[in-house]
Amino acid sequence: MIDWLNKVWIEYLKNYDNMLGSLLIMDKATTHYKDEFKSSYFNKDIRIYYIPEGLTSILKSLNASINKPFKDALRNKHIQYCIKKGLNNNEKIF
């Protein structure tokens, strides 16, 4: 998770010079509460919102209506990027 935060999220935010910070919305997985993870975003203007327990069944419909189309779009962008850069896209990313 820390690698993703540094290699993906922080790098993504570098494209937005005027941004006043960012918000990550996460579930309550135990890895999201570890001290090493918390310290990795502490001084980087990243706010974390944890989805409250018990809302999984209410939010589950979002998985089909938002998460899947988002992942599909992200996968397509990744493929386009790999083609553009001449990279190998044989590994499954999702």
C-alpha positions in Angstrom: 0.0 0.0 0.0 2.8 2.4 0.8 4.5 1.7 -2.5 1.2 2.4 -4.3 0.8 5.6 -2.3 4.3 6.8 -3.3 4.6 5.5 -6.8 1.0 6.2 -8.0 -0.9 8.6 -5.9 2.0 11.0 -5.1 3.2 10.9 -8.7 -0.3 11.6 -10.0 -0.6 14.6 -7.7 2.6 16.1 -9.1 0.6 16.9 -12.3 -1.6 19.2 -10.3 0.6 22.1 -9.0 -2.3 24.2 -7.7 -4.0 21.4 -5.8 -4.6 22.1 -2.1 -4.3 18.5 -1.1 -6.1 15.3 -1.8 -8.6 12.9 -0.3 -8.3 9.1 -0.3 -11.4 7.2 0.6 -10.6 3.7 1.9 -12.1 0.8 3.7 -11.0 -0.3 7.2 -8.5 -2.9 6.1 -5.9 -3.5 8.8 -3.1 -2.4 6.4 -4.7 1.1 6.2 -4.3 1.6 10.0 -0.6 0.6 10.3 1.7 3.3 11.7 4.0 3.0 8.7 1.2 3.7 6.3 -0.2 6.6 8.3 3.3 8.2 8.5 3.7 7.9 4.7 0.9 10.3 4.0 1.0 12.4 7.2 2.9 15.5 5.8 1.8 15.2 2.2 -1.5 17.1 2.3 -3.4 13.8 1.9 -6.5 13.4 4.0 -7.9 9.9 4.6 -11.6 9.1 5.0 -12.4 5.7 6.2 -15.7 4.2 5.2 -17.6 3.5 8.4 -18.2 -0.1 9.3 -21.6 -1.6 8.5 -22.0 0.4 5.2 -20.6 -2.3 2.9 -24.1 -3.7 2.1 -25.3 -0.2 1.4 -22.3 0.8 -0.7 -22.0 -2.5 -2.5 -24.2 -1.4 -5.4 -21.5 1.3 -6.1 -19.1 -1.5 -7.0 -21.1 -2.4 -10.1 -22.1 1.1 -11.1 -18.9 3.0 -10.3 -15.9 0.7 -9.5 -16.2 -1.6 -12.5 -16.5 1.2 -15.1 -13.7 3.0 -13.4 -11.4 -0.1 -13.5 -12.4 -0.7 -17.1 -11.5 2.8 -18.1 -8.2 2.6 -16.1 -7.4 -0.7 -17.7 -7.9 0.9 -21.2 -5.8 3.9 -20.3 -3.0 1.5 -19.1 -3.1 -0.5 -22.3 -3.0 2.8 -24.3 0.0 3.9 -22.2 1.8 0.6 -22.7 1.2 0.7 -26.5 2.4 4.3 -26.7 5.6 3.6 -24.6 6.2 0.2 -26.3 5.9 -1.6 -23.0 4.8 -5.2 -22.4 1.2 -5.4 -21.3 1.0 -9.2 -20.7 0.7 -9.0 -16.9 -2.8 -8.7 -15.4 -3.0 -5.5 -13.5 -6.5 -6.0 -11.9 
